[in-house]
Amino acid sequence: MRIGSESVEVRDSKQNHLGDADQPIISVSTEQWTQFLDEIAGVAPTGASTAIAVCHTADGGVTLRDPSTGVVLTYDADEYRAFADGVRAGEFTPVLASA
């Protein structure tokens, strides 16, 4: 994951064996990322994020899908739980550029 002042790139570290050009990446603006984080944290309702669709799987994991590109990233229950805990702790909040 790369969190910049204007955009965020999400990738699956299990696919690091692929080169950058072949690795699936979801790229969104920091505004879209903030909406996604609010949904994960339970601050916003399910489906509030339109840039990253979240689908919970039966085993407790999730798939993240970029509706505009069709890119899909899959995370197991442990990975998702660690991410969601980090979201609630503020670990993934972008630092916005000052005007």
N, C-alpha and C positions, 0 to 999 in steps of 0.2 A: 504494500500500500504506500502510495505517495500522497501526502497532504500538502498542497501548495496554498498560496494566498488566494488563488482564483479558481483552482480546480483540484479534483481528487481522482486518483487512479487506483482502482481496486483490482487485485490479481490474486490468484491462488498459489501460495508458496509451494504446494505439492507439485506444481507444474514448472518449477524453476529449471528443470532439465531442458525445457524448450527455450529456444532463443527468444529474445525480446520481440522479434517480428512475428513469431508463431504463438506466443503466449496470449491466451484470451485476457483482455483487459476491459473493465468497465470504467469509463471516464465521464465524470459529471462536474458541474460547477459547484462551488462551495455552497451556494444557496440550495441546490438540489441535495447535496450531501447532508446539510443540516436538516432538511426535511426527512431524509432517510434515517438519520440518527434519532430524530424525534419519534419516528415510528418504532424503531427498535427499542427505544427507552420506554415506550408506552405513553409518551406525552401526547402523541398524535394518534389518530385512529388507524387501524390496519388499512392499507391501501392509500394512505396519505402521500406517500412518495410515488410520484409518477415516473421518475427517472430510473429507479431501481425497484423492480417488482420482487417481493419477498414471498417465497412459497415454502411453508413449513412441511417437512416430510414426516412420515409416520414414526421414524426412529429418533426424532428430536433434532435432526439437522435442518438445513435450509438450502434452497437454491436461490441465487440472486440472478435476475435476468434484466438485461438492458433492453427495454421494449423497442428502442430505436434501431439497435444493431442486431438483436437476437443473441448476443453473447450471454452465455450461462456459466456461472461459477457455482460449485457445489461444496458445501462444508458439512462435516459430520457434527453430531450433537456436542461433543467436547469442544470443537473449534468454535461453534456458534455460541455456546455458553460463555466461553472465554471472551469472545468478541462483545457479546451483549453486556457482560459484566464491565468490560472496559468502556463501553459506551456510557453506561450509567455512572461510571467514575470520571467521565470527561476526558478519557485518554485519546479520543479520536476527533475532538472538536478542533476545527481549523482556526488558525490565527489569521484573522482578516486583515488585509492591508489597510492602513490608515489613510484617510483622505487628505 
